[in-house]
Amino acid sequence: MEALDKYDHTLGNSFDSYAYHRIRGAMLDEVRRQNWMPRTAWQKFQQLKSTKERLEGELGRTVTEDILAKEMGIDIEELNQVQSNANKMYLASLDEEVVGGDGSQVRKLDLVEDTNSPDPLSIVEEKETRRLLSQAINNLGERDRLILHYIILII
């Protein structure tokens, strides 16, 4: 609608051409506005990507960080920062399926460990230990059960 409102036919351009450039520009502006990464960081990432592709094409192998940093004229620390920013830029879905250790398809979410969650095997082992201990105590004579009960109270 903005392209329609601002189109000036006296300039000699076709409306299609004018609208195409206005709409494309508006879309690029919106994409840039929503991108968290500053333009300079984005440009460094693009430079890194093109330099890496060019060098790998020329050398016919994967390039080391030293070679890449030297070619870009930056130190290793700055190269690592550019790569770190680039890694943060891409989102990954936890619902995406990947190949598990046994060759089956597994959701990424199923591979994330909840360190606060108790280990199911430990829970089963503890229940089994309590059951066996209870059974062993019940098999004791009454005198031995009283002694064991007294010892537990002291501890």
Secondary structure, DSSP 8 states (H G I E B T S, - for coil): -HHHHH--GGG---HHHHHHHHHHHHHHHHHHHH--S-HHHHHHHHHHHHHHHHHHHHHSS---HHHHHHHHT--HHHHHHHHHHHHHH----TT-EEE-TTSSEEEHHHHS--TTS--HHHHHHHHHHHHHHHHHHHTS-HHHHHHHHHHHHH-
